[in-house]
Amino acid sequence: MSSTVIRLAETAEHSSSSLNPYAVGGVTLAILLFLLVALLMFGKGRDHS
């Protein structure tokens, strides 16, 4: 059982990924910044409680 898991982990580690990690990070950062701006815009028109 454990040898199968180790073998799968080794093959997954050595396989080349087509996704660029910087591109994934950039897209993630852009989405989070967009959500932050949307949250700030949404809260701007509301009264403080």
N, C-alpha and C positions, 0 to 999 in steps of 0.2 A: 504494500500500500504506500509506504513512505517513499520507496524508490520510484514509483510512478509519479508521485507529486514532485519529487526532485527532478526527474527527467522532464516533466512538463514545464517546470520553472526554468530549467536551463535552456530549453528550446525557445521559450517566450523571451528570455533575456537576450538571446543572440539574434532574434528575428529583427530585421530592419523595419522601422516604422515609417510610413510615408508622411505622417504628420510632423510638421516642424514644431518643436516645443515653444519657440518664440511666437509663432503664429497663434498657437492655442492660447498662450498667455496674453497676447495682445487682444484677441477676440474676447477673452474672459474679462480683461480689464475694461474694454469698451462697453461690454454689457453691464458690468457693475457700475461704471460711471454714468451710463444712461439711466439706470435705475435710481441712482443717487440724485441725479438732476430731476428726474420725474417726481421723486419723493419731495424734494425741496420745493418744486413748483406747485405740487398739490397742497403742501402745507402753508404756502405763502398766503393764500386767500382765506385761511381759516383763522378764527379768533382764538386767542390763548385762553385756556380754561383755568 
